[in-house]
């Protein structure tokens, strides 16, 4: 598989977030937290992704329209 330059930055950020989460939750998420609680948290994160995606989509669309007008 071709190496993607953004992979190392992305996974570095993921590792930092996992470390921060382990410290914040005292490393309980992996086994000690009830699975329904973890699933609910994941569902909330996915809802955030959807919401932020809509915001970014709107802003990008406005930005592209602005660029088109300036041509």
C-alpha positions in Angstrom: 0.0 0.0 0.0 1.2 3.5 -0.9 2.4 5.5 2.1 0.2 8.5 2.7 2.0 11.5 4.2 -1.0 12.5 6.4 -1.1 9.1 8.1 1.7 9.8 10.5 0.3 13.2 11.7 -3.2 11.7 12.0 -2.1 8.7 14.0 0.2 10.8 16.1 -2.9 13.0 17.0 -4.9 9.8 17.7 -2.2 8.5 20.1 -2.1 11.8 22.0 -5.9 11.8 22.4 -5.9 8.2 23.6 -3.2 9.1 26.1 -5.1 12.1 27.3 -8.3 10.0 27.5 -6.5 7.3 29.5 -5.3 10.0 32.0 -8.7 11.7 32.2 -10.7 8.5 32.7 -7.9 6.8 34.7 -7.6 4.2 31.8 -11.0 2.8 32.6 -12.6 3.1 29.2 -11.0 0.0 27.8 -12.4 -2.6 30.2 -14.0 -1.0 33.3 -16.5 1.4 31.9 -19.8 -0.3 31.0 -20.1 -0.9 27.3 -23.4 0.9 26.9 -21.8 4.0 28.4 -18.9 3.8 25.9 -21.4 3.2 23.0 -23.4 6.3 24.1 -20.3 8.4 24.2 -19.3 7.2 20.7 -22.8 8.0 19.5 -22.5 11.5 20.8 -19.1 11.9 19.1 -20.6 10.7 15.8 -23.4 13.3 16.2 -20.8 15.9 16.7 -19.0 14.8 13.6 -22.3 15.1 11.6 -23.0 18.6 13.0 -19.5 19.9 12.4 -19.5 18.4 8.9 -22.7 20.4 8.1 -21.1 23.6 9.4 -17.9 23.1 7.5 -19.9 22.2 4.4 -21.8 25.4 4.6 -18.7 27.5 5.2 -16.8 25.8 2.4 -19.8 26.4 0.0 -19.9 30.1 0.9 -16.1 30.4 0.5 -16.2 28.7 -2.9 -19.0 31.1 -4.0 -16.9 34.0 -2.9 -13.9 32.7 -4.9 -16.1 32.3 -8.0 -17.4 35.9 -7.7 -13.8 37.2 -7.5 -12.7 35.5 -10.7 
